[in-house]
């Protein structure tokens, strides 16, 4: 089976892809395009999967860069590749260097890809609720501006992530958000079991627009509900699976931008 990355209309001027779980070599719960070195999958399978993603993006494997994601607002600014063992702890990356593919890994959290076509600057962020609340999206925009981008020119696409109807949380979770800002109540609704449901993609969109990124949207693909195409941490917990794969979301400027 070939790789089948999804693309977004908001990023139609730059090479990018939100890769599904299809087209790889991993087996068992990782079947098949698991790109997460942090999983317990066979390292050689993960390496081959990442090599396939790199090929689809048009780069050598060493030019497909990921970070050690820690649910933070930390952004890495990149002008040269690093060895995989030397990847920094961060949850977003930005660059204006062509030929480097930024790769974010997710399994329910929101992958967010950014592009300023006029300035020739790109970004990629891993936005779970912790990172989004801590400001990783705003920090990514700030880091892009430091490279010459302008937030009014930036387009952003939120890739496949968990949808509100699948994201049941506790009352304390909802109160954390509404105590911070009563307007955050709009991102919650009561689910059929009497517990709140959180709208992560809408929350990310609100934060993007509040920081001046108006050209943004969610692809409306739920990782939890589509087991054939996407990995989901929450689904793996509900199914009592021993681990889960990670989806790759990538963006790259041309080598000679």
Secondary structure, DSSP 8 states (H G I E B T S, - for coil): -----B--GGGTTSEEEE--S-S----GGG-S----TTSSS-HHHHHHHHHHHHHHHTS-GGGEE--B--SSS-EEEESS---GGG--B-SEEEE--TT-EEEEEESSSEEEEEEETTTTEEEEEEE-HHHHHHTHHHHHHHHHHHTT--GGGEEEEE-SB--GGG-B--HHHHHHHHHH-GGGGGGEEE-TTSSEEE-HHHHHHHHHHHTT--EEEE---BTTT-TTT---HHHHHHTT-S----EEEEEE--TT-
